[in-house]
Amino acid sequence: MSSNRKAFAALALLALSGCGFTPLYGGAQGAAASDKLDSVFVQNLPERTGQMLRLSLQQHLYTDGQPVTEHYVLAVNYSIGQTGEGVQSDSSTSRTRFDARASWTLAPIGHPEQILASGNAVAADALNVIDQQYFAANLETAKVNQTLSDEIAEQITVQLAAWFRTHPSA
């Protein structure tokens, strides 16, 4: 890295620290937020795509693969819609767009009516529809569903971490 780039990077970091920027997981508040993520139980989600999202959320939230203690419950409504694009003259499509939407709520264990936080997450992906065997098409769709689940889980995790960071006594 040239000395000009190093100087620019140092200046940019200095400017960010001057405007109040701190890393989400940095410092004492960030460590507390990370610890709180380990205490969130993820409710079961219906259908295969819901199971994929739940597993992805568990991988993002827990440092040891499971909650340390369960103080909060995360309820998620998850859906994936498909839209055909690239309509051909015979009315077939050459591309399918997948739109994933999730809305979530966080509540204390045993008190689902007492919502502490809520939010939304969206993600989109697409695949080309080509003349291929049914098995190959299913593999491609499964890959897209996994990508969408991972993106939604990451967004929800960041939103939860930000909420726990701003509400350390919750």
C-alpha positions in Angstrom: 0.0 0.0 0.0 1.5 3.4 -0.9 2.1 6.0 1.7 -0.7 8.2 0.2 -3.2 5.4 0.6 -2.1 4.7 4.2 -2.4 8.4 5.0 -5.8 8.6 3.5 -7.0 5.5 5.4 -5.7 6.9 8.6 -7.4 10.2 7.9 -10.7 8.5 7.1 -10.6 6.5 10.4 -9.9 9.7 12.3 -12.8 11.4 10.6 -15.1 8.5 11.4 -14.1 8.5 15.1 -14.7 12.3 15.2 -18.3 11.9 14.1 -19.1 9.3 16.8 -18.7 6.1 14.7 -17.9 3.0 16.7 -17.9 -0.6 15.5 -21.2 -2.4 16.4 -19.4 -5.1 18.4 -16.6 -2.9 19.7 -16.1 -1.7 23.2 -18.0 -2.7 26.4 -21.4 -1.9 24.9 -20.6 -4.0 21.8 -19.5 -7.0 24.0 -22.7 -6.7 26.0 -24.7 -6.7 22.8 -22.9 -9.8 21.6 -23.6 -11.5 24.9 -27.3 -10.7 24.6 -27.4 -12.3 21.2 -26.4 -15.5 22.9 -29.6 -15.4 25.0 -32.1 -15.2 22.1 -34.2 -18.3 21.4 -35.3 -18.5 17.8 -38.8 -19.9 17.4 -39.5 -22.6 14.9 -40.5 -21.5 11.4 -42.7 -23.4 9.1 -41.7 -25.0 5.7 -38.2 -25.8 4.5 -37.3 -22.2 3.7 -38.2 -21.2 7.3 -36.1 -24.0 8.7 -33.2 -22.7 6.6 -33.7 -19.2 8.0 -33.9 -20.5 11.6 -30.6 -22.5 11.2 -28.9 -19.4 9.6 -30.1 -17.2 12.5 -28.8 -19.7 15.0 -25.4 -19.6 13.3 -25.3 -15.8 13.3 -26.6 -15.3 16.8 -24.8 -18.0 18.9 -21.1 -18.2 19.5 -21.4 -21.9 20.6 -24.2 -23.0 18.3 -26.9 -22.7 20.9 -28.2 -20.1 23.3 -26.3 -19.8 26.6 -29.4 -18.9 28.5 -32.8 -18.1 27.0 -34.0 -14.6 28.1 -35.6 -13.5 24.8 -37.7 -15.1 22.1 -37.4 -14.1 18.4 -40.5 -14.7 16.3 -40.1 -14.3 12.6 -42.6 -14.3 9.7 -40.8 -15.3 6.6 -41.9 -15.6 3.0 -40.3 -15.9 -0.4 -42.1 -14.8 -3.6 -41.2 -15.7 -7.2 -41.7 -13.6 -10.3 -41.0 -14.7 -13.8 -38.9 -12.3 -15.8 -37.7 -12.3 -19.4 -41.0 -13.4 -20.9 -40.5 -15.3 -24.2 -42.9 -15.3 -27.2 -44.3 -18.6 -26.0 -45.1 -17.1 -22.6 -42.3 -19.0 -20.9 -39.8 -17.1 -18.8 -36.0 -17.1 -19.0 -35.3 -15.8 -15.5 -37.0 -16.1 -12.0 -36.6 -13.4 -9.4 -36.9 -14.4 -5.7 -38.0 -11.8 -3.2 -37.6 -12.7 0.5 -39.3 -10.7 3.2 -39.1 -11.2 7.0 -40.7 -9.3 9.8 -39.5 -10.1 13.3 -40.3 -9.3 17.0 -38.3 -9.8 20.1 -40.0 -10.4 23.4 -39.0 -11.7 26.9 -39.4 -15.5 27.3 -42.9 -16.2 28.6 -44.3 -12.8 27.7 -44.8 -12.8 23.9 -47.2 -9.8 24.2 -44.5 -7.6 25.6 -42.6 -6.7 22.4 -39.3 -5.1 23.1 -38.1 -4.6 19.5 -39.3 -5.4 16.0 -38.0 -4.9 12.4 -38.0 -6.0 8.8 -35.5 -7.5 6.5 -35.6 -8.0 2.7 -33.4 -9.7 0.2 -33.6 -10.5 -3.5 -31.9 -13.0 -5.8 -32.5 -14.5 -9.2 -31.7 -17.4 -11.4 -31.7 -18.1 -15.1 -34.2 -20.7 -16.3 -32.5 -22.9 -18.8 -33.4 -26.2 -20.2 -32.0 -28.4 -17.5 -32.9 -31.5 -15.7 -35.4 -31.2 -12.8 -32.8 -32.2 -10.2 -30.4 -29.4 -11.4 -33.2 -26.9 -11.3 -34.0 -27.9 -7.7 -30.4 -27.6 -6.6 -30.2 -24.1 -8.1 -33.5 -23.1 -6.3 -32.1 -24.5 -3.0 -28.9 -22.5 -3.4 -30.9 -19.3 -4.0 -33.1 -20.1 -0.9 -30.0 -20.6 1.2 -28.5 -17.3 0.0 -31.7 -15.5 0.8 -31.8 -17.1 4.3 -28.3 -16.1 5.0 -28.9 -12.5 3.9 -32.1 -12.1 6.0 -30.4 -13.7 9.0 -27.5 -11.3 8.8 -29.8 -8.3 8.6 -31.9 -9.5 11.6 -28.7 -10.1 13.6 -27.3 -6.7 12.9 -30.7 -5.1 13.8 -30.8 -7.1 17.1 -27.2 -6.2 17.9 -27.9 -2.5 17.3 -31.0 -2.7 19.5 -29.1 -4.4 22.3 -26.3 -1.9 22.0 -28.7 1.0 22.5 -30.7 -0.8 25.2 -28.0 -2.4 27.4 -30.3 -2.8 30.5 -33.0 -4.7 28.6 
